[in-house]
Amino acid sequence: MTKQSEFPRGWDEERVLRVLAHYESQTENEAVAEDEAAYEDPGHTFMEIPNELVPVVRELLAKKTG
């Protein structure tokens, strides 16, 4: 018996497969360009946090978006 995967709200198997196909088909240059564009987006902030705080930050973000 296979276990049914649980997807985050708004996600399903089709969406996961589309995302995988997108990243698997990217060239290295396309991937770098996508990463660089993310850093230039004024609507997002990137910050470095200690690894041990990652679960706490994820929980806070889930509460904010959920």
Buried (B, 14 or more C-beta within 10 A) or exposed (E): EEEEEEEEEEEEEEEEEEEEEEEEEEEEEEEEEEEEEEEEEEEEEEEEEEEEEEEEEEEEEEEEEE
